[in-house]
Amino acid sequence: MAALPLLLPHSLHHRRQLPNHRNVFPTLSSPQLLRLHPTLTCKKRSFTTTGAGYITGPASDAIIAADDPKIEEVDTGPEPVQRFNAISLGLLLRLLSRHKLRVAASIVSLVCCTTCTLSMPILSGRFFEVLIGARSEPLWQLLSKVGVLYTLEPIFTVIFVVNMNTIWEKVMSSLRAQIFGSVLIHKVEFFDKYKVGELTALLTSDLGSFKNIVSENISRDRGFRALTEASYSTLSKSYWDNVLAVCACPPTCTNSGCTYACTVYKRSTVKVFKAYGSTQASIADCVTETFSAIRTVRSFGGEKRQMLTFGNQVLAYQSSGIKLGFFKSINESITRVAVYVSLLALYILGGSKVQAGELSVGTVASFIGYTFTLTFAVQGLVNTVGDLRGAFAATERINSVLSESEVDQALAHGLEKDIRQEVGMDDSLKMFFISDPNDKRRSQNMRYMSSLTAASSVRSLAQSGDICLEASYLRCSAACFLISLLALKCSIRYHEFFAGYVEVLFSVHFSYPLRSDVEVLSGLDLTLKYGSVTALVGSSGAGKSTIVQLLARFYEASIYELFLLPLPTQGRITVAGEDLRTFDKSEWARVVSIVNQEPVLFSVSVGENIAYGLPDENVSRDDVIAAAKAANAHDFIVSLPEGYDTLVGERGGLLSGGQRQRVAIARALLKNAPILILDEATSALDTVSERLVQDALNHLMKGRTTLVIAHRLSTVQNADQIALCSEGKIAELGSHSELLARKGQYASLVGTQRLAFDYLLSHGSRFQEVWGYADREHAKLQ
Ligand SMILES: Nc1ncnc2c1ncn2[C@@H]1O[C@H](COP(=O)(O)OP(=O)(O)OP(=O)(O)O)[C@@H](O)[C@H]1O
């Protein structure tokens, strides 16, 4: 079976995570860390481990149950960090090697059609000689030869163009699939960093200019054909007469000079092409952003501002386009001057040689024919060099974007396993596979992958055990002990310094990768008891959704190491005692259902959106309807123009916020995962709908480990436990009544909301007046 290198590109280098003390949640407990890094204690990096336990590659966040004795043999010495190139010559050759027959047919037809083309000037020369009586060959015989050439040349051209085009289309499809797959499996922070428009541009305009190398260069006067024609005509000329050949050489020399200059000044020209591409990407990004947020733009009257932004991007695009045109025009005009000089020299020298009887008229006529062929070919080559520059710039841009950020190994491994298991793989999936028998690292990764906790156990663990977000403070190592001792011996000032140092090193921290200087979570301990409901409350920005993101494994922290030494515990997330990172991400995704504050729907029908709950299965219509009924969405769906087949628009924009939430709840219900996370899942519902959906959710929560985030405390009063999140920690934990009795932050939050409610009640009559007025106005409009 072929392999999927681009789904696992970073398996090539297993980049070491940079020690970043703030980015260490969830990490592993000290004993586990030692289990994971058994060889670190003897400062030797290897996958060797003694007995059962975990092993990991250098800084790989995929953790593997290491019962495979063969793994001990694997040589995993420190690897140099390699830059991963999404598009490389090796990859292109591998893709081309899939079409050997077509490549051979293209080469043969190219040689044949070029031979036909280049035989024409010879026949033209003979034709003139026959006309002036300098040649005895019958005219009809000569013309029939010309006729054969004129017939064969288009036939070979068709074979060449069709084959080249087919090969390149197939190569480009695979390449596009590879790049898409590669982007898809990047870590979430990659998507935080790059805008949608930029990523879209990679797959459209950048890959488009790469495609142009062939699709724009298979015509007669471009690319390979121009190259063969140029070389062949230069050779033919030398065969006829060396002196005249030298006259016709300037175009070729100029072309070589231009090509050389382009190569020497590659950096500057590539810069211009790169700027052209990135301004094009910015335009795409501005368009995507503006039109996807059109309601926000309207509501703020932001049209002028968007026009200004777009105008600036267009001007930048225009200026880089003008610069590009300047480069092109210089190339073109230099070539033309060279051509004219060459033709003039040819007329002068050729004419004098004919007059002196040293050359026949036919030979000079053939020369002139070859000079024109050479001129066109050289012109074509100059254009091809321009296309190549564009393609190099696009390749550089794609490679630089995709090599900057890390691939999510835990996801890539699981995905590859998943796809490989598929029986009778679809053609559309096959495109993601490229065979590379030399990629030993991948086969090694495949073995680790197979050592990951099996899918069945993920579900059974999720269905049986508690989920713990642990922060076990100061399970000190010798290093910590030493620091503490030193701290005690030192003066107060130094003691403070060491205390701070210890705090930084050994408490739990989580920072988003793009804002690594801002701590979001610090010192968090929380257990979500199996089969019970835990409510997470707290002020805005306290870190509630961050906990959800960690539970969903959108973000994962690395094992924190300082000078290659494993540090004591930082915290971790476990399910039934197993570290989350022992699971494939895709397997984990199957056991967790999340309904967000602002659910995003795909621009397909309502039914398909609900069925997306089980994306890899053929969901029956009855199941979709059952899920919709349970989420109290059925009634509104059947009232839509085409019922379950009604399209919901981009991001579900044709539905109301409450309808979107109900569809999202139905989607989660269909998924039927043992772990349920509701992040303000009912916030967009009116009171009546909320009560109905809440009933469905209460039913759904039974027997599942549930985490509910809600601002309206009334909705979480009945939770088994309520955790108050404050400044990245769990400040209070208990039932509603326990927390009220404690009279702490929770009690004051409840008090604040009650006050707000009382205020509403006391102003009820006024609101009723307003609502009554609105109702009357509405009735009038009807
Ligand atoms: N992707 C991100 N990158 C960087 N910082 C982020 C990211 N997402 C959230 N933050 C920051 O993390 C902090 C905690 O955000 P979080 O969404 O967890 O708060 P929250 O308690 O859920 O708030 P709310 O109740 O308003 O939803 C905030 O300061 C926020 O600015």
The ligand as a MOL file (V3000), in Angstrom:
LIG
                    3D

  0  0  0     0  0            999 V3000
M  V30 BEGIN CTAB
M  V30 COUNTS 31 33 0 0 0
M  V30 BEGIN ATOM
M  V30 1 N -6.9900 31.1760 20.5390 0
M  V30 2 C -6.5920 32.0350 21.4850 0
M  V30 3 N -5.3640 32.5660 21.4080 0
M  V30 4 C -4.9360 33.4190 22.3450 0
M  V30 5 N -5.6440 33.7730 23.4310 0
M  V30 6 C -6.8690 33.2750 23.5730 0
M  V30 7 C -7.4250 32.3760 22.6040 0
M  V30 8 N -8.6610 32.0340 23.0030 0
M  V30 9 C -8.8780 32.6810 24.1680 0
M  V30 10 N -7.8170 33.4320 24.5120 0
M  V30 11 C -7.6600 34.2360 25.7190 0
M  V30 12 O -7.7250 33.3680 26.8350 0
M  V30 13 C -8.3970 33.9780 27.9150 0
M  V30 14 C -9.4820 33.0230 28.4360 0
M  V30 15 O -10.4360 32.8900 27.4170 0
M  V30 16 P -11.6550 31.8780 27.5350 0
M  V30 17 O -12.3380 31.8710 26.2270 0
M  V30 18 O -11.1690 30.5850 28.0600 0
M  V30 19 O -12.5280 32.5930 28.6350 0
M  V30 20 P -14.0070 32.2160 29.1310 0
M  V30 21 O -13.9320 32.0730 30.6110 0
M  V30 22 O -14.5400 31.0680 28.3750 0
M  V30 23 O -14.7570 33.5430 28.7220 0
M  V30 24 P -16.3190 33.6900 28.2460 0
M  V30 25 O -17.1530 33.3130 29.3990 0
M  V30 26 O -16.3940 35.1360 27.9240 0
M  V30 27 O -16.4880 32.8340 27.0470 0
M  V30 28 C -8.9380 35.2870 27.4220 0
M  V30 29 O -8.1240 36.3000 27.9480 0
M  V30 30 C -8.7860 35.2290 25.9150 0
M  V30 31 O -8.4330 36.4810 25.4080 0
M  V30 END ATOM
M  V30 BEGIN BOND
M  V30 1 1 1 2
M  V30 2 1 2 3
M  V30 3 2 2 7
M  V30 4 2 3 4
M  V30 5 1 4 5
M  V30 6 2 5 6
M  V30 7 1 6 7
M  V30 8 1 6 10
M  V30 9 1 7 8
M  V30 10 2 8 9
M  V30 11 1 9 10
M  V30 12 1 10 11
M  V30 13 1 11 12
M  V30 14 1 11 30
M  V30 15 1 12 13
M  V30 16 1 13 14
M  V30 17 1 13 28
M  V30 18 1 14 15
M  V30 19 1 15 16
M  V30 20 2 16 17
M  V30 21 1 16 18
M  V30 22 1 16 19
M  V30 23 1 19 20
M  V30 24 2 20 21
M  V30 25 1 20 22
M  V30 26 1 20 23
M  V30 27 1 23 24
M  V30 28 2 24 25
M  V30 29 1 24 26
M  V30 30 1 24 27
M  V30 31 1 28 29
M  V30 32 1 28 30
M  V30 33 1 30 31
M  V30 END BOND
M  V30 END CTAB
M  END
